[in-house]
Amino acid sequence: MNAIYIDTTNSDEQRRDLLYGGQVIVHSPTPSSLALVEFARQMLTDAFSGADPETAQFHLPVDRYAAILAELKPKFIHHPKSKEFIQGILRETGCDLSKTYFDVPRMRTSTSDQYLTTGIAYAFHPHRDTWYSAPMCQVNWWMPIYPIVSENAGAQRLRHLQL
């Protein structure tokens, strides 16, 4: 039976066993995760020239919106601060850094109302990352940049899956 573990105090090895066994682990925010989120928000605000990034799709032509993301995402992914924040998150959550490899953080974006149906902000159907060539040993960490509400996250998506 699967469970959701919140702020588990397990060792890094025990945590890996739980994750590879299909369990879900939720961590409360850490100083580095909060800093990464604030860094991402600032980059988004700058990229959208002060427009609200959460509602920009309702005010920009699709090609302009996509062009902003095409420039922003690689900047975020490869910025040295992004990598520093990831290392801090791993350290603050008790990962054994001598046994942990990390990839650059990816900023995932999606839009609503069929605004983008392909490309850089396309909302993929529910899937396993291994279907898209991720290695079986990869563990993904997800964190919201903006507050989660049922209309833009799991609850809404699950409701759609049940129809």
C-alpha positions as CSV (number, residue, x, y, z in Angstrom):
1,M,0.0,0.0,0.0
2,N,1.3,3.4,-0.9
3,A,1.5,6.3,1.6
4,I,2.5,9.9,1.6
5,Y,5.2,10.7,4.1
6,I,5.5,14.3,5.3
7,D,8.8,15.6,6.7
8,T,10.1,12.1,7.3
9,T,13.1,11.7,9.5
10,N,14.3,8.6,7.8
11,S,17.9,8.3,6.7
12,D,18.8,9.0,3.1
13,E,19.0,5.3,2.4
14,Q,15.6,4.6,4.0
15,R,14.2,7.5,2.0
16,R,15.5,6.1,-1.2
17,D,14.0,2.7,-0.4
18,L,10.6,4.4,0.2
19,L,10.8,6.4,-3.0
20,Y,11.9,3.5,-5.2
21,G,9.1,1.5,-3.6
22,G,6.6,3.9,-5.0
23,Q,6.0,6.1,-1.9
24,V,5.6,9.8,-2.0
25,I,7.6,12.1,0.3
26,V,6.6,15.7,1.0
27,H,9.1,18.1,2.5
28,S,8.2,21.4,4.1
29,P,10.0,24.4,2.6
30,T,13.6,24.9,3.4
31,P,15.7,28.1,3.2
32,S,17.1,27.0,-0.1
33,S,13.8,25.9,-1.6
34,L,12.2,29.2,-0.6
35,A,15.2,31.1,-2.2
36,L,14.9,29.0,-5.4
37,V,11.2,29.9,-5.6
38,E,11.8,33.6,-5.0
39,F,14.6,33.5,-7.6
40,A,12.2,31.9,-10.1
41,R,9.5,34.4,-9.4
42,Q,11.9,37.3,-9.9
43,M,13.1,35.9,-13.2
44,L,9.4,35.4,-14.3
45,T,8.5,38.9,-13.3
46,D,11.5,40.3,-15.2
47,A,10.8,38.2,-18.3
48,F,7.2,39.3,-18.5
49,S,8.2,42.9,-18.0
50,G,6.1,43.4,-14.9
51,A,3.0,41.7,-16.2
52,D,1.6,39.0,-13.9
53,P,3.2,35.7,-15.2
54,E,0.2,33.8,-13.9
55,T,-2.3,35.7,-16.1
56,A,0.0,36.8,-18.9
57,Q,-1.6,34.3,-21.3
58,F,-4.8,36.4,-21.2
59,H,-2.9,39.5,-22.3
60,L,-0.2,38.4,-24.8
61,P,-0.3,36.9,-28.2
62,V,0.7,33.2,-28.2
63,D,3.9,33.8,-30.2
64,R,5.1,36.5,-27.8
65,Y,4.3,34.4,-24.7
66,A,6.2,31.4,-26.2
67,A,9.1,33.6,-27.1
68,I,9.4,34.9,-23.5
69,L,9.4,31.3,-22.2
70,A,11.9,30.2,-24.9
71,E,14.4,32.8,-23.6
72,L,13.6,32.5,-19.9
73,K,13.7,28.7,-19.4
74,P,17.3,28.1,-20.4
75,K,18.4,31.2,-18.4
76,F,16.8,29.7,-15.3
77,I,18.1,26.1,-16.0
78,H,21.7,27.1,-16.4
79,H,22.0,30.0,-14.0
80,P,24.6,29.2,-11.3
81,K,22.3,30.3,-8.5
82,S,19.7,27.7,-9.6
83,K,22.3,25.0,-9.1
84,E,23.4,26.4,-5.8
85,F,19.9,26.4,-4.5
86,I,19.4,22.7,-5.6
87,Q,22.5,21.7,-3.7
88,G,21.2,23.6,-0.6
89,I,17.9,21.8,-0.8
90,L,19.6,18.4,-1.0
91,R,21.8,19.3,2.0
92,E,18.9,20.7,4.0
93,T,16.7,17.6,3.5
94,G,19.4,15.2,4.6
95,C,20.6,13.8,1.3
96,D,24.0,12.1,1.2
97,L,25.7,14.5,-1.2
98,S,28.4,11.9,-1.9
99,K,25.7,9.6,-3.3
100,T,23.4,12.1,-4.9
101,Y,23.7,13.4,-8.5
102,F,21.4,16.2,-9.6
103,D,20.4,17.6,-12.9
104,V,19.7,21.3,-13.5
105,P,16.3,22.4,-12.3
106,R,13.6,22.7,-14.9
107,M,10.9,25.3,-14.9
108,R,7.7,23.6,-16.0
109,T,5.0,25.8,-17.4
110,S,1.5,25.2,-18.7
111,T,-1.4,27.3,-19.8
112,S,-5.1,26.9,-19.7
113,D,-8.1,27.2,-22.1
114,Q,-6.2,25.6,-25.0
115,Y,-4.0,28.7,-25.2
116,L,-1.0,26.6,-26.1
117,T,-1.6,23.1,-27.5
118,T,2.0,22.3,-28.4
119,G,5.5,23.4,-27.6
120,I,7.1,25.1,-24.6
121,A,4.1,25.4,-22.2
122,Y,2.0,22.5,-23.4
123,A,0.3,20.6,-20.6
124,F,1.2,17.0,-21.0
125,H,-1.3,14.2,-20.2
126,P,-0.6,12.2,-17.1
127,H,2.5,10.1,-17.6
128,R,5.6,8.5,-16.1
129,D,8.8,10.3,-16.8
130,T,10.4,7.0,-17.8
131,W,8.1,7.0,-20.9
132,Y,10.1,10.0,-22.1
133,S,13.6,8.5,-21.5
134,A,14.2,9.4,-17.9
135,P,16.3,6.8,-16.2
136,M,14.6,4.4,-13.8
137,C,16.7,5.6,-10.8
138,Q,15.7,9.3,-11.3
139,V,13.7,10.8,-8.5
140,N,11.9,14.0,-9.4
141,W,11.3,16.8,-6.8
142,W,8.4,19.1,-7.6
143,M,7.7,22.5,-6.0
144,P,5.3,25.2,-6.9
145,I,6.5,28.6,-7.9
146,Y,3.1,30.1,-7.2
147,P,0.5,28.9,-4.6
148,I,-1.3,25.8,-5.6
149,V,-5.1,26.0,-6.0
150,S,-7.4,23.2,-7.1
151,E,-7.9,24.8,-10.5
152,N,-4.2,24.6,-11.4
153,A,-2.9,21.4,-9.8
154,G,-3.5,17.8,-8.8
155,A,-7.1,18.1,-7.6
156,Q,-8.2,19.6,-10.9
157,R,-6.2,17.1,-13.0
158,L,-7.5,14.1,-10.9
159,R,-11.0,15.2,-11.4
160,H,-10.4,15.2,-15.2
161,L,-8.9,11.7,-15.0
162,Q,-12.0,10.3,-13.3
163,L,-14.4,11.5,-16.0
